[in-house]
Amino acid sequence: MLRGLGFLAGLSPGLSQGILDTVKELLDQFFNILQGSLVHFLTRLLELVIVVARASYIAIGLIGLILWLSHISPYRGRGMVAGAILMAVISEAAARLLLP
């Protein structure tokens, strides 16, 4: 990295070290902000996925329950209820494990 900053070679050692320290601090701040923003974005995205999964398993479970209890399609309805229960267990476990 120091080869790329060859123009600093003519400066006094204290001044060039001060400039390098400033550049390092600025880069550290930039990457800390970038990391924080990325973590926040991914957390919000995961929250959105959990909300969509909750809405989906509730809707699928209700439709399956209606199909099953009305005898319109009992086998399909029972399968939808079982799938909704499985979806609920997985999404709620993921919400507890992955969200802060």
Contacts in CASP RR format, 6 or more apart in sequence:
PFRMAT RR
TARGET T0000
AUTHOR 0000-0000-0000
METHOD contacts of the structure
MODEL  1
MLRGLGFLAGLSPGLSQGILDTVKELLDQFFNILQGSLVHFLTRLLELVI
VVARASYIAIGLIGLILWLSHISPYRGRGMVAGAILMAVISEAAARLLLP
2 20 0 8 1.000
5 16 0 8 1.000
5 20 0 8 1.000
8 16 0 8 1.000
8 19 0 8 1.000
8 20 0 8 1.000
9 16 0 8 1.000
10 16 0 8 1.000
11 19 0 8 1.000
43 99 0 8 1.000
43 100 0 8 1.000
46 98 0 8 1.000
46 99 0 8 1.000
47 99 0 8 1.000
50 91 0 8 1.000
50 94 0 8 1.000
50 95 0 8 1.000
50 99 0 8 1.000
53 87 0 8 1.000
53 91 0 8 1.000
54 88 0 8 1.000
54 91 0 8 1.000
56 87 0 8 1.000
57 83 0 8 1.000
57 84 0 8 1.000
57 85 0 8 1.000
57 87 0 8 1.000
57 88 0 8 1.000
57 91 0 8 1.000
58 84 0 8 1.000
60 80 0 8 1.000
60 83 0 8 1.000
60 84 0 8 1.000
60 87 0 8 1.000
61 80 0 8 1.000
61 81 0 8 1.000
61 83 0 8 1.000
61 84 0 8 1.000
61 85 0 8 1.000
63 77 0 8 1.000
63 80 0 8 1.000
64 76 0 8 1.000
64 77 0 8 1.000
64 78 0 8 1.000
64 79 0 8 1.000
64 80 0 8 1.000
64 81 0 8 1.000
64 84 0 8 1.000
65 77 0 8 1.000
65 81 0 8 1.000
66 72 0 8 1.000
67 73 0 8 1.000
67 74 0 8 1.000
67 76 0 8 1.000
67 77 0 8 1.000
67 80 0 8 1.000
68 74 0 8 1.000
68 77 0 8 1.000
68 78 0 8 1.000
68 80 0 8 1.000
68 81 0 8 1.000
END
